[in-house]
Amino acid sequence: MDLLLDIIQEEKYVHVGVKGEIDLYSVKQLKEQVTDLIERKKACNLLLDLTGVNYIDSTGLGILIGIKRRCTERGGKVFLVSSSDRITNLFSITGLNKIFTIFKTVEEAVPNF
């Protein structure tokens, strides 16, 4: 399945809507587009909306960690949104819920920027 990204520049952050599977076959697209946002457009406050994601493998987790690291180094924030118990459990099992702040809805996340 292809990965679809919907990028919307908001006043205080960039909303990156992700739909599909974040895996070995799709991470290149995610990495390139988000790295472009961070490097060229200086967008370091990111809201990664994973509500349309149904699967993330270890490669995908690695890319998300890299995105978080890049933004944090530049003084930015990265928040995740996921309403899927499967995805949130993945972050809990791997301990990444201690690195990422995960919200159930976009509305819950936005006031934190």
Steps between C-alpha positions, in 0.01 A plus 500: 500500500626846414551760767297817459609823666285808539709796616325812629687805632317633804589814695714335772570155354488282191233232490624188322213261438632152430290226342605143426782288634830636632740223411819415316335573166348838585736664750712663232207719395419597859863573582561709187190715531526563873876561481428757229254672733755510780810593298373734229185644647626511859180333621594338830164490672335196349174326566528153349143384463512120488124444516512364144790263573421134549853359528847617606808278490838551668628697201207738535562539872862584424399772255258651753778505761729675250233761423449562871875536556542749214216718622606488864856602407350809333281587799182360349232263617363183344167362611329188373128443459363147493160368591606142426560281805723283283733791416503645852573155643796471264645820645438372854653158438814655347527765772467776241202642686765650731657683205186604312193678629203327343153652487173334399384798292646796317288730717670371815849551354471849349493706824841354593687687225 
